[in-house]
């Protein structure tokens, strides 16, 4: 009987994705705050758009990273010969 083991290469890939997500989770709200606090500045709209995209990206990459980590632990293993 073969025991299931964590695929370390896929786990590292998932952790890297989660670290990228952590960066986006900080940058997105900061950009939104800066954009909304200066409505008279010329960079108001680009900062709000960039902040919103960073927040949406953080949500997407969080799901992708968690899914990758779960696949490394519980996913189907390929048979290596």
PyMOL CGO cylinders between C-alpha atoms (Angstrom):
from pymol import cmd
from pymol.cgo import CYLINDER

trace = [
    CYLINDER, 0.00, 0.00, 0.00, 1.37, 3.35, -1.05, 0.3, 1, 1, 1, 1, 1, 1,
    CYLINDER, 1.37, 3.35, -1.05, 1.17, 6.24, 1.38, 0.3, 1, 1, 1, 1, 1, 1,
    CYLINDER, 1.17, 6.24, 1.38, 0.26, 9.69, 0.12, 0.3, 1, 1, 1, 1, 1, 1,
    CYLINDER, 0.26, 9.69, 0.12, 3.00, 12.23, 0.50, 0.3, 1, 1, 1, 1, 1, 1,
    CYLINDER, 3.00, 12.23, 0.50, 3.10, 15.95, -0.11, 0.3, 1, 1, 1, 1, 1, 1,
    CYLINDER, 3.10, 15.95, -0.11, 4.61, 16.94, -3.45, 0.3, 1, 1, 1, 1, 1, 1,
    CYLINDER, 4.61, 16.94, -3.45, 7.19, 19.47, -2.29, 0.3, 1, 1, 1, 1, 1, 1,
    CYLINDER, 7.19, 19.47, -2.29, 7.70, 21.12, -5.69, 0.3, 1, 1, 1, 1, 1, 1,
    CYLINDER, 7.70, 21.12, -5.69, 4.00, 21.95, -6.02, 0.3, 1, 1, 1, 1, 1, 1,
    CYLINDER, 4.00, 21.95, -6.02, 3.89, 23.05, -2.36, 0.3, 1, 1, 1, 1, 1, 1,
    CYLINDER, 3.89, 23.05, -2.36, 6.74, 25.53, -2.91, 0.3, 1, 1, 1, 1, 1, 1,
    CYLINDER, 6.74, 25.53, -2.91, 4.95, 26.87, -5.99, 0.3, 1, 1, 1, 1, 1, 1,
    CYLINDER, 4.95, 26.87, -5.99, 1.79, 27.40, -3.91, 0.3, 1, 1, 1, 1, 1, 1,
    CYLINDER, 1.79, 27.40, -3.91, 3.71, 29.14, -1.13, 0.3, 1, 1, 1, 1, 1, 1,
    CYLINDER, 3.71, 29.14, -1.13, 5.33, 31.49, -3.66, 0.3, 1, 1, 1, 1, 1, 1,
    CYLINDER, 5.33, 31.49, -3.66, 1.88, 32.33, -5.01, 0.3, 1, 1, 1, 1, 1, 1,
    CYLINDER, 1.88, 32.33, -5.01, 0.67, 33.05, -1.48, 0.3, 1, 1, 1, 1, 1, 1,
    CYLINDER, 0.67, 33.05, -1.48, 3.64, 35.37, -0.85, 0.3, 1, 1, 1, 1, 1, 1,
    CYLINDER, 3.64, 35.37, -0.85, 2.76, 37.27, -4.03, 0.3, 1, 1, 1, 1, 1, 1,
    CYLINDER, 2.76, 37.27, -4.03, -0.82, 37.45, -2.74, 0.3, 1, 1, 1, 1, 1, 1,
    CYLINDER, -0.82, 37.45, -2.74, 0.41, 38.89, 0.55, 0.3, 1, 1, 1, 1, 1, 1,
    CYLINDER, 0.41, 38.89, 0.55, 2.13, 41.70, -1.32, 0.3, 1, 1, 1, 1, 1, 1,
    CYLINDER, 2.13, 41.70, -1.32, -1.00, 42.47, -3.32, 0.3, 1, 1, 1, 1, 1, 1,
    CYLINDER, -1.00, 42.47, -3.32, -3.08, 42.42, -0.13, 0.3, 1, 1, 1, 1, 1, 1,
    CYLINDER, -3.08, 42.42, -0.13, -1.01, 45.31, 1.22, 0.3, 1, 1, 1, 1, 1, 1,
    CYLINDER, -1.01, 45.31, 1.22, -0.43, 47.28, -1.99, 0.3, 1, 1, 1, 1, 1, 1,
    CYLINDER, -0.43, 47.28, -1.99, -4.09, 47.27, -3.14, 0.3, 1, 1, 1, 1, 1, 1,
    CYLINDER, -4.09, 47.27, -3.14, -5.66, 49.01, -0.13, 0.3, 1, 1, 1, 1, 1, 1,
    CYLINDER, -5.66, 49.01, -0.13, -2.72, 51.44, 0.11, 0.3, 1, 1, 1, 1, 1, 1,
    CYLINDER, -2.72, 51.44, 0.11, -3.21, 52.50, -3.52, 0.3, 1, 1, 1, 1, 1, 1,
    CYLINDER, -3.21, 52.50, -3.52, -6.96, 52.81, -3.00, 0.3, 1, 1, 1, 1, 1, 1,
    CYLINDER, -6.96, 52.81, -3.00, -6.46, 54.97, 0.09, 0.3, 1, 1, 1, 1, 1, 1,
    CYLINDER, -6.46, 54.97, 0.09, -4.00, 57.25, -1.70, 0.3, 1, 1, 1, 1, 1, 1,
    CYLINDER, -4.00, 57.25, -1.70, -6.27, 57.51, -4.73, 0.3, 1, 1, 1, 1, 1, 1,
    CYLINDER, -6.27, 57.51, -4.73, -9.43, 58.29, -2.77, 0.3, 1, 1, 1, 1, 1, 1,
    CYLINDER, -9.43, 58.29, -2.77, -7.73, 60.75, -0.40, 0.3, 1, 1, 1, 1, 1, 1,
    CYLINDER, -7.73, 60.75, -0.40, -6.52, 62.99, -3.26, 0.3, 1, 1, 1, 1, 1, 1,
    CYLINDER, -6.52, 62.99, -3.26, -9.44, 63.46, -5.66, 0.3, 1, 1, 1, 1, 1, 1,
    CYLINDER, -9.44, 63.46, -5.66, -8.09, 66.79, -6.98, 0.3, 1, 1, 1, 1, 1, 1,
    CYLINDER, -8.09, 66.79, -6.98, -4.75, 65.32, -8.10, 0.3, 1, 1, 1, 1, 1, 1,
    CYLINDER, -4.75, 65.32, -8.10, -4.24, 64.18, -11.70, 0.3, 1, 1, 1, 1, 1, 1,
    CYLINDER, -4.24, 64.18, -11.70, -3.31, 60.63, -10.64, 0.3, 1, 1, 1, 1, 1, 1,
    CYLINDER, -3.31, 60.63, -10.64, -6.63, 60.07, -8.85, 0.3, 1, 1, 1, 1, 1, 1,
    CYLINDER, -6.63, 60.07, -8.85, -8.18, 57.72, -11.40, 0.3, 1, 1, 1, 1, 1, 1,
    CYLINDER, -8.18, 57.72, -11.40, -5.06, 55.68, -12.26, 0.3, 1, 1, 1, 1, 1, 1,
    CYLINDER, -5.06, 55.68, -12.26, -4.37, 55.05, -8.55, 0.3, 1, 1, 1, 1, 1, 1,
    CYLINDER, -4.37, 55.05, -8.55, -7.96, 53.97, -7.88, 0.3, 1, 1, 1, 1, 1, 1,
    CYLINDER, -7.96, 53.97, -7.88, -7.92, 51.65, -10.91, 0.3, 1, 1, 1, 1, 1, 1,
    CYLINDER, -7.92, 51.65, -10.91, -4.52, 50.18, -9.96, 0.3, 1, 1, 1, 1, 1, 1,
    CYLINDER, -4.52, 50.18, -9.96, -5.66, 49.67, -6.37, 0.3, 1, 1, 1, 1, 1, 1,
    CYLINDER, -5.66, 49.67, -6.37, -8.88, 47.96, -7.45, 0.3, 1, 1, 1, 1, 1, 1,
    CYLINDER, -8.88, 47.96, -7.45, -6.97, 45.68, -9.84, 0.3, 1, 1, 1, 1, 1, 1,
    CYLINDER, -6.97, 45.68, -9.84, -4.48, 44.82, -7.09, 0.3, 1, 1, 1, 1, 1, 1,
    CYLINDER, -4.48, 44.82, -7.09, -7.32, 43.90, -4.72, 0.3, 1, 1, 1, 1, 1, 1,
    CYLINDER, -7.32, 43.90, -4.72, -9.01, 41.75, -7.36, 0.3, 1, 1, 1, 1, 1, 1,
    CYLINDER, -9.01, 41.75, -7.36, -5.63, 40.15, -8.15, 0.3, 1, 1, 1, 1, 1, 1,
    CYLINDER, -5.63, 40.15, -8.15, -5.08, 39.39, -4.46, 0.3, 1, 1, 1, 1, 1, 1,
    CYLINDER, -5.08, 39.39, -4.46, -8.39, 37.54, -4.30, 0.3, 1, 1, 1, 1, 1, 1,
    CYLINDER, -8.39, 37.54, -4.30, -7.65, 35.58, -7.49, 0.3, 1, 1, 1, 1, 1, 1,
    CYLINDER, -7.65, 35.58, -7.49, -4.11, 34.61, -6.48, 0.3, 1, 1, 1, 1, 1, 1,
    CYLINDER, -4.11, 34.61, -6.48, -5.26, 33.68, -2.95, 0.3, 1, 1, 1, 1, 1, 1,
    CYLINDER, -5.26, 33.68, -2.95, -7.68, 31.12, -4.38, 0.3, 1, 1, 1, 1, 1, 1,
    CYLINDER, -7.68, 31.12, -4.38, -5.08, 29.92, -6.87, 0.3, 1, 1, 1, 1, 1, 1,
    CYLINDER, -5.08, 29.92, -6.87, -2.40, 29.57, -4.16, 0.3, 1, 1, 1, 1, 1, 1,
    CYLINDER, -2.40, 29.57, -4.16, -4.68, 27.73, -1.74, 0.3, 1, 1, 1, 1, 1, 1,
    CYLINDER, -4.68, 27.73, -1.74, -5.80, 25.41, -4.55, 0.3, 1, 1, 1, 1, 1, 1,
    CYLINDER, -5.80, 25.41, -4.55, -2.17, 24.69, -5.47, 0.3, 1, 1, 1, 1, 1, 1,
    CYLINDER, -2.17, 24.69, -5.47, -1.26, 23.94, -1.85, 0.3, 1, 1, 1, 1, 1, 1,
    CYLINDER, -1.26, 23.94, -1.85, -4.27, 21.62, -1.50, 0.3, 1, 1, 1, 1, 1, 1,
    CYLINDER, -4.27, 21.62, -1.50, -3.31, 19.85, -4.72, 0.3, 1, 1, 1, 1, 1, 1,
    CYLINDER, -3.31, 19.85, -4.72, 0.19, 19.28, -3.38, 0.3, 1, 1, 1, 1, 1, 1,
    CYLINDER, 0.19, 19.28, -3.38, -1.22, 17.59, -0.29, 0.3, 1, 1, 1, 1, 1, 1,
    CYLINDER, -1.22, 17.59, -0.29, -4.36, 15.83, -1.47, 0.3, 1, 1, 1, 1, 1, 1,
    CYLINDER, -4.36, 15.83, -1.47, -4.19, 15.88, -5.30, 0.3, 1, 1, 1, 1, 1, 1,
    CYLINDER, -4.19, 15.88, -5.30, -3.78, 12.93, -7.60, 0.3, 1, 1, 1, 1, 1, 1,
    CYLINDER, -3.78, 12.93, -7.60, -0.20, 11.85, -7.88, 0.3, 1, 1, 1, 1, 1, 1,
    CYLINDER, -0.20, 11.85, -7.88, 1.37, 11.06, -11.22, 0.3, 1, 1, 1, 1, 1, 1,
    CYLINDER, 1.37, 11.06, -11.22, 3.06, 7.67, -11.42, 0.3, 1, 1, 1, 1, 1, 1,
    CYLINDER, 3.06, 7.67, -11.42, 6.80, 8.14, -11.87, 0.3, 1, 1, 1, 1, 1, 1,
    CYLINDER, 6.80, 8.14, -11.87, 8.71, 5.23, -13.33, 0.3, 1, 1, 1, 1, 1, 1,
]
cmd.load_cgo(trace, "trace")
